């Protein structure tokens, strides 16, 4: 289980408690101690997280590329300037006490820090840091995660512990307050992507991001039937990386899994398909994986890491953050109802956003909270008004930070916010769950590619326009198959694709209605990879009884479990599984 931690100018017992807590969670560490403090890390077999450089020490956590940066820095002198990779890092010099911690512009690896007695402590894992400091729960931070699976600002579920945000570098020297700098140029008013051929430039940068994987051992690709994974398939093939192992999870007879199998055959790679079963939610399994993942929303991804390690994979890559290049994280995504379809239709027609859409992003993003969620024990939480005020204030803080960084109002501001919350936290937690076992890579998170993509207008990217153009030029055979969400081939005219998307959605809804109407006697609909029907097999009650925090309304959870296990559960239960995963995550953090 990889990770890093450090401390500077803190009392010896604080640093000692933190080291013990991190070791208990992750295992043996490589540690550097000096008058400046302590810096430690754990990497993978043959891949170090901590290295000596000419004038100090470097520690990194996150994408496989980050470990290569440490190796290069150790050989080449002073080492890389942090941040220089997709992930987080720390640097401690020899000459004077203090340290510097940094996060890349689209980092999916978390780094948490806190001030302690005039000093600073940090760690890649939250629970060990909270235990070492004796931190109390922050109800607003806990509710943020329960609602969104992410935090809009630096808040965490623990009071006094903060999270380093994308593009931030924190400088600490004893006797001075920590100083944070913002260096991200994403969504810059001076776009890097506004010149030349965007599709060809994106393709070149994607190839650059994929090429180093050839030296990282056999790569495994988390393969779906969507745009991002088939674009990565094309890039791996163009880079000459042939011995790729594809991996999909879900019901083997699901339509999306069958499409993934056809994609794998077209690309000439092997594909392993893993079913989803009750073993994923056994309390013993969740307790086993939590110290490394600190997320129980994606236990199927944690299981994937273990299976792929047994299959001999050296690195696991996925299309996470491809949503930025695909234009998924703009105003269309955060709208609901008819407004969402109208917004998408205008953009696809080339008309752009509606008049007035450059107005206050808070109107779309600030949460409307008027009651506690159904699973919350009323007596264990602050008043709803207090929670709502905290939730709204943090969104405003996040938007203010982006504005100060120079992100323009309108599409760019909304997209930057959604990317740094849903993208860099919730979605990237999938790969973080794998990373407890194997190194991971997210090529779409490459800084140069992200800078190009966010320098283009949203309408130039929306609906995967650039990915489609890339495949038309470099892998047209991968456009012959439909997407998971459409019936028409991916290379079909956009209008036909969208008509087939609507038809596919309608057929699936009719299929579910028939399934429920017959009491489950008809075969269950299996259009997408999602198949969490095992939740109806009696596994929910042990999970609910395993909860330890007083935050939960156990009676409400038990009623919901009985409903799902009865006739009411004849539906897609994945949304409920997602919420349960967030509840389990907070419960384990607070133990």
C-alpha positions in Angstrom: 0.0 0.0 0.0 1.8 3.2 -1.1 1.8 6.5 0.7 3.8 9.3 2.2 3.9 11.3 5.4 6.0 14.0 7.0 6.4 16.4 9.9 8.4 19.5 10.6 8.8 21.4 13.9 6.3 19.3 15.8 6.8 17.6 19.2 8.5 14.3 19.0 5.5 12.4 20.3 3.2 13.8 17.6 5.6 12.7 14.9 6.0 9.3 16.5 2.2 8.8 16.8 1.8 9.7 13.1 4.6 7.3 12.0 3.0 4.5 14.0 -0.5 5.2 12.6 0.8 5.3 9.0 2.8 2.1 9.5 -0.2 0.4 11.0 -2.2 1.3 7.9 0.4 0.9 5.1 3.2 -1.3 6.4 7.0 -0.7 6.3 8.2 2.7 5.3 11.4 4.2 4.1 12.1 7.1 6.5 14.5 10.1 6.5 15.0 12.0 9.8 17.0 15.2 10.3 16.9 18.4 12.1 14.4 19.6 9.5 11.9 16.9 10.5 10.8 13.5 9.2 9.8 12.5 5.7 8.8 8.9 4.8 7.2 7.0 2.0 6.2 3.6 0.8 6.2 2.7 -2.9 5.9 -0.5 -4.8 8.3 -3.4 -5.3 11.3 -1.9 -7.2 9.7 1.5 -7.2 10.6 3.9 -4.4 8.5 6.7 -3.0 11.4 8.4 -1.2 14.8 9.3 -2.7 17.8 11.4 -1.9 18.6 14.3 -4.2 21.6 16.7 -4.2 20.1 19.2 -1.7 17.4 17.2 0.1 14.8 14.5 -0.1 11.8 13.9 -2.3 8.7 11.9 -1.6 5.8 11.3 -4.1 2.5 9.6 -4.2 0.0 9.1 -7.0 0.4 8.3 -10.7 3.2 6.0 -11.9 4.8 8.9 -13.6 5.5 10.5 -10.2 7.8 7.7 -9.1 9.8 8.1 -12.4 10.2 11.8 -11.5 11.8 10.8 -8.1 14.2 8.4 -9.9 15.1 11.1 -12.4 15.6 13.7 -9.7 17.8 11.4 -7.6 20.1 10.7 -10.6 20.1 14.2 -12.0 20.9 16.5 -9.0 18.5 18.8 -7.4 15.5 16.8 -8.6 12.2 17.9 -10.2 10.4 21.0 -9.3 7.3 20.0 -7.4 4.7 19.5 -8.7 5.8 18.0 -12.0 3.6 15.0 -12.3 0.0 13.9 -11.8 0.0 13.3 -8.0 1.3 14.8 -4.8 4.8 15.3 -3.5 6.9 16.6 -0.7 10.4 18.0 -0.5 12.6 18.5 2.5 15.9 20.3 2.2 19.1 19.7 4.1 20.1 23.3 4.8 17.2 24.4 7.1 14.1 23.1 8.8 10.8 23.2 6.9 9.2 21.5 4.0 7.2 22.0 0.8 4.2 19.9 -0.3 2.5 20.2 -3.6 -0.3 18.8 -5.8 -0.4 18.6 -9.5 -3.0 20.5 -11.5 -5.4 17.5 -11.9 -4.1 15.4 -9.0 -6.3 12.4 -8.1 -4.1 11.4 -5.1 -5.1 13.1 -1.9 -2.7 14.8 0.5 -3.9 16.0 3.9 -2.2 18.4 6.3 -2.6 20.1 9.7 -0.9 22.6 11.9 0.2 21.1 15.2 1.9 23.1 18.0 3.5 25.6 15.6 4.6 22.8 13.3 3.2 21.0 10.3 2.2 17.4 9.7 0.9 15.8 6.5 0.0 12.4 5.1 -1.5 10.8 2.1 -4.0 8.9 4.2 -6.6 10.7 6.4 -7.4 8.3 9.1 -3.8 7.8 10.4 -3.4 11.6 10.5 -6.6 12.1 12.4 -5.7 9.3 14.9 -2.3 10.8 15.5 -3.8 14.2 16.2 -6.9 13.0 18.0 -9.0 15.0 15.6 -12.8 15.3 16.0 -15.3 14.9 13.3 -16.4 17.9 11.2 -20.1 17.4 10.5 -20.1 19.7 7.4 -17.2 17.8 5.9 -18.8 14.5 6.6 -22.1 15.6 5.0 -20.2 17.0 1.9 -18.7 13.6 1.3 -22.1 11.8 2.0 -23.8 14.0 -0.6 -21.2 14.3 -3.3 -18.3 11.9 -2.6 -16.1 15.0 -2.7 -15.2 18.3 -0.9 -15.5 21.6 -2.8 -12.9 23.3 -0.6 -10.0 22.2 1.6 -12.4 20.9 4.3 -12.3 17.2 5.3 -14.5 15.1 7.6 -12.1 16.0 10.5 -11.9 19.4 12.1 -8.5 21.0 11.7 -7.3 18.8 8.9 -7.3 20.2 5.4 -6.7 18.8 1.9 -4.2 20.2 -0.5 -6.1 21.3 -3.6 -5.1 20.8 -7.3 -2.3 23.1 -8.3 -1.5 24.2 -4.8 2.0 24.3 -3.2 2.3 24.7 0.5 5.5 26.2 1.9 6.3 25.8 5.6 9.1 27.2 7.7 9.2 27.0 11.5 7.9 30.2 13.2 5.9 31.3 10.1 2.4 30.4 9.1 2.1 28.0 6.1 2.0 29.8 2.8 0.0 28.4 -0.2 0.7 29.3 -3.8 -1.5 28.5 -6.8 0.3 27.6 -10.0 -2.3 25.9 -12.2 -2.9 27.4 -15.6 -5.9 25.1 -16.4 -8.9 27.0 -17.9 -6.5 29.9 -18.5 -7.8 33.0 -20.3 -4.8 32.6 -22.6 -5.6 29.1 -24.0 -2.8 26.7 -24.8 -5.2 24.8 -27.0 -6.3 27.7 -29.3 -3.6 27.2 -31.9 -3.2 24.6 -34.6 -5.1 21.3 -34.9 -6.6 20.5 -31.5 -7.3 16.9 -32.3 -3.8 16.2 -33.6 -2.2 18.1 -30.7 -4.3 16.1 -28.2 -3.3 12.9 -29.9 0.4 13.7 -29.7 0.2 14.6 -26.0 -1.8 11.5 -25.3 0.9 9.4 -27.0 3.5 11.1 -24.9 1.6 10.3 -21.7 1.2 6.7 -22.7 4.7 5.9 -24.0 6.4 5.6 -20.6 4.1 2.7 -19.7 6.0 0.3 -21.9 8.8 0.3 -19.2 6.4 -0.1 -16.3 5.6 -3.8 -16.8 2.6 -5.3 -18.5 -0.2 -2.6 -18.6 -3.7 -3.5 -17.7 -6.5 -1.3 -19.1 -9.8 -0.9 -17.3 -12.0 -1.3 -20.4 -15.5 -0.2 -20.9 -17.4 0.4 -24.1 -17.1 4.2 -23.9 -15.0 6.9 -25.6 -12.2 7.2 -23.2 -11.1 3.6 -22.9 -11.3 3.0 -26.7 -9.2 6.2 -27.2 -6.6 4.8 -24.8 -6.7 1.5 -26.7 -5.9 3.4 -29.9 -3.0 5.2 -28.1 -1.5 2.1 -26.7 -1.6 0.4 -30.1 0.0 3.5 -31.8 2.7 3.6 -29.1 3.6 0.0 -29.9 2.5 -1.4 -26.5 0.9 -4.7 -27.5 0.9 -6.9 -24.5 -2.1 -5.2 -22.9 -4.5 -7.0 -20.5 -8.0 -5.6 -20.7 -10.2 -5.8 -17.6 -14.0 -5.3 -17.2 -16.3 -6.1 -14.3 -20.0 -6.7 -14.5 -22.3 -9.5 -15.7 -20.6 -11.5 -18.5 -23.8 -11.4 -20.6 -24.4 -7.6 -20.2 -24.5 -5.7 -23.5 -21.6 -3.4 -22.5 -19.4 -6.3 -21.5 -20.1 -7.9 -24.9 -19.1 -4.7 -26.6 -15.9 -4.5 -24.5 -15.1 -8.0 -25.6 -15.5 -7.0 -29.3 -13.4 -3.9 -28.7 -10.7 -6.1 -27.2 -10.8 -8.4 -30.2 -10.6 -5.5 -32.6 -7.6 -4.2 -30.7 -5.9 -7.6 -30.4 -5.7 -7.7 -26.6 -6.8 -10.2 -24.0 -9.8 -9.3 -21.8 -10.6 -10.6 -18.4 -14.2 -10.2 -17.2 -14.9 -10.4 -13.5 -18.4 -10.8 -12.2 -19.6 -8.6 -9.3 -20.6 -10.7 -6.2 -21.4 -10.6 -2.5 -17.7 -11.0 -1.6 -17.2 -7.4 -2.5 -19.3 -6.2 0.5 -18.3 -8.7 3.2 -17.4 -6.6 6.2 -14.1 -8.5 6.6 -13.1 -7.6 3.0 -14.0 -3.9 3.5 -12.0 -3.7 6.7 -9.1 -5.3 4.9 -9.0 -2.9 1.9 -9.9 0.3 3.8 -6.5 1.2 5.2 -5.0 1.4 1.7 -8.0 2.8 -0.2 -9.9 5.0 2.4 -12.9 4.6 0.1 -15.6 1.9 0.1 -17.6 3.2 -2.8 -15.5 1.2 -5.3 -14.6 -2.2 -3.7 -14.9 -3.7 -7.2 -12.0 -1.6 -8.3 -10.0 -2.7 -5.2 -10.7 -6.3 -6.1 -9.6 -5.5 -9.7 -6.2 -4.4 -8.5 -5.7 -7.7 -6.7 -6.8 -9.8 -9.6 -4.6 -7.9 -12.0 -1.6 -8.2 -9.7 -2.2 -12.0 -9.7 -2.4 -11.9 -13.5 1.0 -10.2 -13.7 0.1 -6.6 -14.5 2.7 -4.0 -13.8 0.6 -0.9 -14.0 -3.2 -0.2 -14.4 -4.5 2.6 -16.5 -8.0 3.9 -16.9 -9.8 6.7 -18.8 -10.5 8.8 -15.6 -10.3 12.5 -16.3 -11.0 11.8 -20.0 -14.3 13.7 -19.2 -12.3 16.9 -19.5 -11.2 16.3 -23.1 -14.7 14.9 -23.8 -16.4 18.1 -22.5 -18.6 16.3 -20.0 -18.1 18.6 -17.0 -19.7 21.8 -18.1 -23.1 23.3 -17.4 -25.0 20.6 -19.2 -23.9 18.0 -16.6 -25.0 20.1 -13.6 -28.4 21.0 -15.0 -31.4 18.7 -14.6 -34.7 18.1 -16.4 -35.6 19.8 -19.7 -32.9 22.5 -19.1 -30.2 19.8 -19.4 -31.4 18.6 -22.8 -32.0 22.1 -24.1 -28.5 23.1 -23.1 -27.0 20.0 -24.8 -29.1 20.5 -27.9 -28.0 24.1 -28.3 -24.3 23.2 -28.0 -24.6 20.3 -30.4 -26.3 22.6 -32.9 -23.4 25.0 -32.6 -25.4 27.7 -30.9 -23.4 27.7 -27.7 -24.7 28.3 -24.2 -27.9 30.1 -23.7 -27.9 33.9 -23.2 -27.2 34.6 -19.5 -25.4 31.3 -18.9 -22.2 33.3 -18.1 -24.1 34.4 -14.9 -23.3 33.3 -11.4 -22.1 29.7 -11.3 -23.3 29.5 -7.7 -26.8 29.4 -9.0 -26.1 26.0 -10.6 -23.6 24.6 -8.0 -24.7 25.8 -4.5 -26.6 22.9 -2.8 -30.2 23.3 -1.7 -30.4 21.7 1.7 -33.7 21.8 3.6 -33.6 18.5 5.5 -31.3 15.8 6.7 -30.9 12.8 4.3 -32.9 9.8 5.1 -30.0 7.8 6.5 -28.9 10.4 9.1 -29.8 10.1 12.8 -31.4 13.5 13.6 -29.9 13.8 17.1 -26.4 13.2 15.9 -26.1 16.1 13.5 -26.2 19.9 13.9 -29.3 21.8 12.9 -30.1 21.6 9.2 -29.6 25.4 8.8 -26.1 25.2 10.2 -25.2 22.3 7.9 -26.7 24.1 4.9 -24.8 27.3 5.7 -21.5 25.4 5.8 -22.2 23.5 2.6 -23.1 26.7 0.7 -20.2 28.7 2.1 -17.7 26.1 1.0 -19.0 26.1 -2.6 -18.6 29.9 -2.6 -15.1 29.6 -1.2 -14.2 27.1 -4.0 -15.6 29.3 -6.7 -13.8 32.4 -5.2 -10.5 30.5 -5.3 -11.0 29.6 -9.0 -11.8 33.2 -9.8 -8.7 34.4 -8.1 -6.7 31.9 -10.1 -8.1 33.6 -13.2 -10.7 31.1 -14.3 -13.4 33.0 -16.4 -17.0 33.0 -15.5 -19.5 30.7 -17.2 -18.6 27.4 -18.7 -15.0 27.5 -17.6 -15.8 28.2 -14.0 -18.4 25.5 -13.8 -16.2 23.0 -15.5 -13.2 23.7 -13.3 -15.3 23.3 -10.2 -16.9 20.0 -11.3 -13.5 18.6 -12.5 -11.8 19.4 -9.1 -14.7 17.9 -7.2 -16.4 15.0 -9.1 -13.4 14.3 -11.4 -10.3 14.7 -9.2 -12.0 13.2 -6.1 -15.0 11.0 -6.7 -14.1 9.5 -10.1 -10.3 9.3 -9.4 -11.1 7.3 -6.2 -11.7 4.4 -8.6 -8.0 4.3 -9.6 -7.1 5.1 -6.0 -8.8 1.9 -5.0 -6.6 0.0 -7.4 -3.5 1.8 -6.3 -3.5 0.1 -3.0 -2.2 -2.9 -4.9 -0.6 -1.8 -8.1 0.8 1.4 -9.7 -1.7 3.3 -11.7 -1.7 5.7 -14.6 -4.3 8.2 -15.8 -3.0 9.5 -19.2 -5.9 11.9 -19.6 -4.6 13.6 -16.4 -1.3 14.5 -18.1 -0.6 18.2 -17.4 0.2 19.1 -21.1 -2.9 17.3 -22.4 -5.1 18.9 -19.7 -3.7 22.4 -20.4 -4.5 22.0 -24.1 -8.0 20.6 -23.4 -9.0 23.3 -20.9 -7.7 26.0 -23.2 -10.4 25.0 -25.8 -14.0 26.2 -25.5 -16.3 23.7 -24.0 -18.4 23.6 -27.2 -15.3 22.5 -29.2 -15.0 19.4 -26.9 -18.5 18.6 -25.8 -19.8 15.1 -26.6 -16.3 13.7 -27.2 -15.9 15.7 -30.5 -12.1 15.6 -30.2 -11.9 11.9 -29.2 -14.1 11.1 -32.2 -11.9 13.0 -34.5 -8.8 11.3 -33.1 -10.3 7.9 -33.7 -11.5 8.8 -37.2 -7.9 9.6 -38.1 -5.9 7.0 -36.2 -8.2 4.1 -35.3 -11.3 4.0 -37.4 -11.9 0.3 -36.7 -12.7 1.3 -33.1 -15.6 3.5 -34.3 -17.5 0.6 -35.9 -18.9 -0.6 -32.6 -21.6 1.3 -30.7 -21.0 2.9 -27.4 -22.5 1.4 -24.3 -25.2 4.2 -24.3 -26.0 4.0 -28.0 -27.3 1.5 -30.5 -25.7 3.1 -33.6 -21.9 2.7 -34.2 -19.7 5.3 -32.7 -18.7 6.6 -36.1 -22.3 7.3 -37.1 -23.5 10.9 -37.6 -24.1 12.6 -34.3 -27.9 13.0 -34.9 -28.2 9.2 -35.5 -26.2 8.4 -32.4 -28.3 10.7 -30.2 -31.5 9.2 -31.7 -30.2 5.7 -30.9 -29.2 6.8 -27.4 -32.8 7.9 -26.8 -34.1 4.6 -28.2 -31.7 2.6 -26.1 -32.8 4.4 -23.0 -36.4 3.9 -23.8 -35.9 0.1 -24.4 -34.1 -0.2 -21.1 -36.8 1.5 -19.2 -39.4 -0.7 -20.8 -37.3 -3.7 -20.0 -37.1 -2.7 -16.3 -40.9 -2.1 -16.1 -41.6 -5.6 -17.5 -39.1 -7.1 -15.1 -40.8 -5.5 -12.1 -44.3 -6.2 -13.4 -43.6 -9.9 -13.7 -42.0 -10.1 -10.2 -38.6 -10.8 -11.7 -39.7 -13.8 -13.8 -38.4 -12.2 -16.9 -34.6 -11.9 -17.3 -33.1 -8.9 -15.5 -32.1 -6.0 -17.8 -28.4 -6.0 -18.4 -27.6 -3.2 -20.8 -24.6 -1.5 -19.0 -21.9 -3.2 -17.0 -23.5 -2.3 -13.7 -24.9 -5.4 -12.0 -25.3 -5.1 -8.2 -28.3 -7.5 -7.9 -26.2 -9.5 -5.4 -27.2 -6.8 -2.9 -30.6 -8.5 -2.8 -29.1 -11.8 -1.5 -29.1 -11.0 2.2 -25.7 -9.2 2.4 -27.1 -5.8 3.4 -28.1 -6.6 7.0 -24.6 -7.6 8.1 -23.2 -4.4 6.5 -25.7 -2.2 8.4 -25.0 -4.0 11.6 -21.3 -3.5 11.1 -21.7 0.3 11.3 -20.2 1.8 14.4 -20.9 5.6 14.3 -23.9 7.2 15.9 -24.5 9.3 12.8 -26.8 6.8 11.1 -30.5 6.1 11.4 -30.2 2.3 11.6 -33.9 1.8 11.5 -34.2 3.7 8.2 -31.3 1.7 6.8 -32.8 -1.6 7.9 -36.2 -0.7 6.3 -34.4 0.2 3.0 -32.5 -3.1 3.1 -35.8 -5.0 3.5 -37.4 -3.0 0.7 -34.4 -3.8 -1.6 -34.5 -7.4 -0.8 -38.2 -7.6 -1.5 -40.3 -6.6 -4.6 -39.1 -3.0 -4.3 -35.5 -4.1 -5.2 -36.4 -5.3 -8.7 -34.5 -2.3 -10.1 -31.1 -1.0 -10.7 -29.7 -0.8 -7.2 -26.4 0.7 -8.0 -27.4 4.2 -6.8 -28.2 2.8 -3.4 -24.9 0.9 -3.4 -23.1 4.2 -4.2 -24.7 5.9 -1.2 -24.0 2.9 1.1 -20.4 3.1 0.0 -20.2 6.7 1.2 -21.8 5.8 4.5 -19.3 3.0 5.0 -16.4 5.2 4.1 -17.3 7.9 6.7 -18.0 5.2 9.3 -14.6 3.6 8.8 -12.8 7.0 8.8 -14.4 7.8 12.2 -13.4 4.5 13.9 
